[in-house]
Amino acid sequence: MTEISPLRRRMIEDMTVRNLSPATQRSYLNAVSKFSRFFGRSPDTLTLEDVRTFQVHLASKRVSWASLNQKVAALRFFYGVTLGMAEIPERIAYAREPRRLPVVLSADEVVRFLEAVPSLKARAALTTAYAAGLRVSEVIGLRVSDIDSRRSMIRIEHGKGGKQRYVMLSAQLLAILRTYWRLARPENWLFPGRDASRPIEPTVLHAACRTARAAAGIDKQVTVHVLRHSFATHLLESGVDIRVIQVLLGHAHLSSTARYTHVSQELIGRTASPLERLRLEVVPPA
């Protein structure tokens, strides 16, 4: 923007008045300058359509999501504040961060991982996380009284958003928890911390995940949440209705659960094409 120094000066004054940091000011000036150079014209002569063309150009160059949105913020400031065109900024859309597919362990990797957890308490806690699809906060918040062996259910007292729900208690998990209880004798918290009056710290389970992942030789990232992702995906692959999985995970919206349909490759492979129900002649008649 060297050829339009008065406009540059005005933008600097506007950013200073609004107490933008020096780093943000440099970022904004650089973005507007690139916008101007791309078209070879002063930015105050460029239209909203030009902005959109510039955004498409940046996206085609595989500019990162964060960098793209920094430029959007700069252009929204330039048009809305420096040029005083209040109706323009909200029409310059931010890029949506691409939603990454969750990491999922295979059944064999789950076994290798859990068997590599050396601590009895951590192994029981992480096994529970996988077996019931729990968040780390839900695992550490379990009390002995939440295990309902008669009904084969686990009560989650404080799920996300403070909601209560029930999840499955498999026979195998119940046997594991009974063995753990006989050896550890927890009284209130199912997985107590060093101070028995408080639950185990999340950092303990995170550290156990890192150790077990390395010991098991698994090259994927493994966290408590990855165990939850694996639980959901394995249920989907075994034919459980996605709406049941939604309830088990405590998702408020089905769209949150639907992401697992994108990672269940086994389910895709087992799904028959509607062509299978048709009888077609491959060779056309002469």
C-alpha positions as CSV (number, residue, x, y, z in Angstrom):
1,M,0.0,0.0,0.0
2,T,3.0,2.3,-0.5
3,E,1.2,4.1,-3.3
4,I,-1.8,5.0,-1.1
5,S,0.0,6.2,2.1
6,P,-2.9,8.5,3.1
7,L,-5.3,5.5,3.2
8,R,-2.6,3.4,5.0
9,R,-2.2,6.2,7.6
10,R,-5.9,6.4,8.2
11,M,-6.1,2.7,8.7
12,I,-3.2,2.9,11.2
13,E,-5.0,5.6,13.1
14,D,-8.2,3.6,13.2
15,M,-6.4,0.5,14.6
16,T,-4.5,2.6,17.2
17,V,-7.8,4.2,18.4
18,R,-9.2,0.7,18.9
19,N,-6.1,-0.4,20.8
20,L,-5.1,-3.2,18.4
21,S,-1.7,-4.6,19.2
22,P,1.3,-3.7,17.0
23,A,1.4,-7.4,15.8
24,T,-2.3,-7.2,14.8
25,Q,-1.8,-3.9,13.1
26,R,1.1,-5.3,11.0
27,S,-1.0,-8.4,10.2
28,Y,-4.0,-6.2,9.0
29,L,-1.8,-3.9,7.0
30,N,0.0,-6.8,5.3
31,A,-3.3,-8.5,4.5
32,V,-4.9,-5.4,2.9
33,S,-1.7,-4.7,1.0
34,K,-1.7,-8.2,-0.5
35,F,-5.4,-7.7,-1.4
36,S,-4.5,-4.5,-3.2
37,R,-1.5,-6.0,-5.0
38,F,-3.5,-9.0,-6.2
39,F,-5.7,-6.7,-8.2
40,G,-3.2,-4.0,-8.9
41,R,-5.6,-1.3,-7.6
42,S,-6.2,0.8,-4.5
43,P,-8.2,-1.3,-2.0
44,D,-10.9,1.4,-1.6
45,T,-11.8,0.8,-5.2
46,L,-12.4,-2.9,-4.8
47,T,-15.8,-4.4,-4.3
48,L,-17.2,-7.2,-2.2
49,E,-17.1,-9.4,-5.3
50,D,-13.3,-8.7,-5.4
51,V,-13.0,-9.8,-1.8
52,R,-14.7,-13.1,-2.6
53,T,-12.4,-13.6,-5.6
54,F,-9.4,-13.0,-3.4
55,Q,-10.7,-15.5,-0.9
56,V,-11.1,-18.1,-3.6
57,H,-7.5,-17.4,-4.7
58,L,-6.2,-17.9,-1.2
59,A,-8.1,-21.1,-0.8
60,S,-6.7,-22.4,-4.1
61,K,-3.2,-21.7,-2.8
62,R,-4.0,-23.9,0.3
63,V,-3.5,-21.0,2.7
64,S,-4.1,-22.3,6.2
65,W,-7.5,-21.9,7.8
66,A,-6.1,-19.6,10.5
67,S,-4.2,-17.4,8.0
68,L,-7.2,-17.1,5.7
69,N,-9.3,-15.9,8.6
70,Q,-6.7,-13.4,9.7
71,K,-7.0,-11.8,6.3
72,V,-10.8,-11.9,6.5
73,A,-10.6,-10.0,9.9
74,A,-8.3,-7.4,8.3
75,L,-10.6,-6.8,5.3
76,R,-13.7,-6.7,7.6
77,F,-11.9,-4.0,9.7
78,F,-10.8,-2.1,6.5
79,Y,-14.2,-1.9,5.0
80,G,-16.2,-1.5,8.2
81,V,-14.0,0.9,10.1
82,T,-11.5,2.6,7.7
83,L,-14.0,3.0,4.8
84,G,-17.0,3.2,7.0
85,M,-19.0,0.7,5.0
86,A,-20.9,-0.8,7.9
87,E,-22.9,-3.2,5.7
88,I,-19.9,-4.9,4.2
89,P,-18.1,-6.7,7.0
90,E,-20.8,-9.2,7.9
91,R,-20.9,-10.2,4.2
92,I,-17.3,-11.2,4.2
93,A,-17.5,-14.7,5.5
94,Y,-15.0,-16.4,7.7
95,A,-13.7,-19.7,6.6
96,R,-15.0,-22.7,8.6
97,E,-12.3,-24.8,10.2
98,P,-12.3,-28.2,8.5
99,R,-13.7,-30.8,10.8
100,R,-11.2,-33.6,11.3
101,L,-12.3,-37.2,11.4
102,P,-11.7,-38.8,14.8
103,V,-8.9,-41.2,15.3
104,V,-10.2,-44.7,15.8
105,L,-8.4,-47.8,17.1
106,S,-9.1,-51.2,15.8
107,A,-10.3,-53.9,18.2
108,D,-6.9,-55.4,18.2
109,E,-5.3,-52.1,19.0
110,V,-7.7,-51.5,21.9
111,V,-6.7,-54.8,23.4
112,R,-3.0,-54.1,23.0
113,F,-3.4,-50.7,24.4
114,L,-5.4,-51.6,27.5
115,E,-3.1,-54.6,28.3
116,A,-0.1,-52.2,28.2
117,V,-1.5,-50.0,31.0
118,P,0.6,-51.0,34.0
119,S,-1.4,-49.5,36.8
120,L,-4.5,-51.5,38.0
121,K,-6.5,-48.3,38.7
122,A,-5.6,-46.6,35.4
123,R,-6.3,-49.8,33.4
124,A,-9.7,-50.2,35.0
125,A,-10.5,-46.6,34.4
126,L,-9.5,-46.6,30.8
127,T,-11.2,-49.9,30.2
128,T,-14.4,-48.3,31.6
129,A,-13.9,-45.3,29.2
130,Y,-13.8,-47.6,26.2
131,A,-16.5,-50.1,27.4
132,A,-19.0,-47.3,28.0
133,G,-17.9,-44.6,25.7
134,L,-17.2,-42.1,28.4
135,R,-15.5,-38.7,28.4
136,V,-12.5,-38.3,30.8
137,S,-14.6,-36.1,33.1
138,E,-17.3,-38.8,33.3
139,V,-14.8,-41.5,34.1
140,I,-13.1,-39.7,36.9
141,G,-16.5,-38.6,38.3
142,L,-17.8,-42.1,38.7
143,R,-18.7,-43.3,42.3
144,V,-18.9,-46.9,43.4
145,S,-22.7,-46.3,43.8
146,D,-23.0,-45.5,40.1
147,I,-22.4,-49.1,39.1
148,D,-25.8,-50.8,38.9
149,S,-24.9,-54.4,38.5
150,R,-28.5,-55.5,38.9
151,R,-29.7,-53.5,35.8
152,S,-26.4,-53.8,34.0
153,M,-26.1,-50.0,33.8
154,I,-23.7,-47.2,34.8
155,R,-25.2,-43.9,35.9
156,I,-23.4,-40.8,34.6
157,E,-24.3,-38.2,37.2
158,H,-22.7,-35.2,35.6
159,G,-22.3,-35.5,31.8
160,K,-21.6,-32.7,29.4
161,G,-23.9,-29.8,30.2
162,G,-24.7,-31.2,33.6
163,K,-27.0,-33.9,32.1
164,Q,-27.5,-37.3,33.7
165,R,-27.7,-40.4,31.6
166,Y,-27.3,-44.2,31.8
167,V,-24.9,-46.2,29.8
168,M,-24.3,-49.9,29.3
169,L,-22.4,-52.0,31.8
170,S,-21.2,-55.1,30.0
171,A,-20.7,-58.4,31.8
172,Q,-17.0,-58.3,31.0
173,L,-16.6,-54.8,32.4
174,L,-18.5,-55.7,35.5
175,A,-16.2,-58.7,36.1
176,I,-13.2,-56.4,35.6
177,L,-14.6,-53.8,38.0
178,R,-15.3,-56.5,40.6
179,T,-11.8,-57.7,40.4
180,Y,-10.5,-54.1,40.7
181,W,-12.8,-53.4,43.7
182,R,-11.6,-56.5,45.5
183,L,-8.0,-55.4,45.1
184,A,-8.3,-51.7,45.5
185,R,-11.3,-51.4,47.8
186,P,-12.5,-47.9,46.7
187,E,-15.1,-46.5,49.1
188,N,-16.7,-43.4,47.5
189,W,-15.0,-42.5,44.2
190,L,-14.7,-45.5,41.9
191,F,-11.2,-44.3,40.9
192,P,-9.9,-42.2,43.8
193,G,-6.8,-40.0,43.7
194,R,-3.9,-40.1,46.1
195,D,-6.2,-38.4,48.5
196,A,-9.1,-40.9,48.7
197,S,-11.6,-38.0,49.3
198,R,-11.0,-36.8,45.7
199,P,-11.3,-38.5,42.3
200,I,-8.2,-39.4,40.2
201,E,-6.8,-36.5,38.3
202,P,-7.3,-36.4,34.5
203,T,-3.6,-35.9,34.1
204,V,-3.0,-39.3,35.5
205,L,-5.1,-40.9,32.8
206,H,-3.6,-38.8,30.1
207,A,-0.1,-39.9,31.2
208,A,-1.2,-43.5,31.4
209,C,-2.4,-43.2,27.8
210,R,0.9,-41.9,26.6
211,T,2.8,-44.7,28.4
212,A,0.6,-47.5,27.2
213,R,0.5,-46.2,23.6
214,A,4.3,-46.3,23.4
215,A,4.5,-49.7,25.2
216,A,1.9,-51.2,22.8
217,G,3.7,-49.8,19.7
218,I,0.6,-48.0,18.4
219,D,1.5,-45.3,15.9
220,K,-1.9,-43.4,16.4
221,Q,-2.6,-40.8,19.0
222,V,-4.4,-42.5,21.9
223,T,-6.4,-40.5,24.4
224,V,-9.4,-41.1,26.6
225,H,-11.5,-39.4,23.9
226,V,-10.0,-41.7,21.2
227,L,-11.3,-44.6,23.3
228,R,-14.7,-43.0,23.2
229,H,-14.5,-42.5,19.4
230,S,-13.5,-46.1,19.1
231,F,-16.4,-47.3,21.2
232,A,-18.9,-45.4,19.0
233,T,-17.4,-46.6,15.7
234,H,-17.2,-50.2,16.9
235,L,-20.9,-50.1,17.9
236,L,-21.8,-48.6,14.5
237,E,-19.9,-51.4,12.8
238,S,-21.7,-54.0,14.8
239,G,-25.0,-52.7,13.5
240,V,-26.2,-50.6,16.5
241,D,-28.7,-47.9,15.4
242,I,-27.0,-44.5,15.3
243,R,-29.8,-43.0,17.5
244,V,-29.0,-45.5,20.2
245,I,-25.3,-44.5,20.0
246,Q,-26.4,-40.9,20.2
247,V,-28.1,-41.6,23.6
248,L,-25.1,-43.6,24.9
249,L,-22.7,-40.9,24.1
250,G,-24.9,-38.2,25.5
251,H,-25.0,-36.1,22.3
252,A,-27.7,-33.5,22.2
253,H,-27.8,-33.5,18.4
254,L,-27.6,-36.5,16.0
255,S,-25.2,-34.5,13.7
256,S,-22.5,-34.9,16.4
257,T,-22.9,-38.7,16.3
258,A,-23.2,-38.8,12.5
259,R,-19.5,-38.0,12.1
260,Y,-18.8,-41.7,13.0
261,T,-20.4,-42.8,9.8
262,H,-17.5,-41.2,8.0
263,V,-14.9,-43.3,9.7
264,S,-16.6,-46.7,9.8
265,Q,-14.9,-48.3,6.8
266,E,-15.9,-51.7,7.8
267,L,-19.6,-50.7,7.8
268,I,-19.1,-49.2,4.4
269,G,-17.5,-52.4,3.1
270,R,-20.5,-54.4,4.4
271,T,-23.2,-52.2,3.0
272,A,-24.7,-53.7,-0.1
273,S,-25.3,-51.6,-3.1
274,P,-29.0,-51.4,-4.3
275,L,-27.7,-52.9,-7.5
276,E,-27.5,-56.2,-5.7
277,R,-31.3,-56.4,-5.7
278,L,-31.4,-56.0,-9.5
279,R,-30.9,-58.5,-12.3
280,L,-29.0,-56.9,-15.1
281,E,-27.5,-58.3,-18.3
282,V,-23.9,-57.1,-18.5
283,V,-23.7,-57.6,-22.2
284,P,-26.2,-55.5,-24.2
285,P,-28.4,-57.3,-26.7
286,A,-27.0,-57.5,-30.3
